[in-house]
Amino acid sequence: MPTRVFVHVLQARSLPVMDRASGLCDAYVKPQLKGVVFEPAQSPIAKKTLNPIWNEQFRCDVTDDCLLQDEPLQLRVFDYDAFSADDQIGT
């Protein structure tokens, strides 16, 4: 029987400036755990802020409980770019 995992991402603070024109960033977060798919796949984009508040809950079903012990959960933060590839801010 799969284990349901919930991850609640509240906010980030003091992100680096990623958009030179505005001096801010358009951040979103993607959870990642090897071998599982999260719903939703990413948070909404928090536009024009260095202190984004997402208050987003992610969920996934893990069929092998060993993944929870052996694999790290990563929260990858990106800066959204409309006309080029999104930039990773951090993990």
Beta strands, then each sheet from edge to edge (+ up, - down):
strand 1: 3-11
strand 2: 27-32
strand 3: 53-62
strand 4: 74-79
strand 5: 87-90
sheet 1: 1+ 3-
sheet 2: 2+ 4- 5+
end
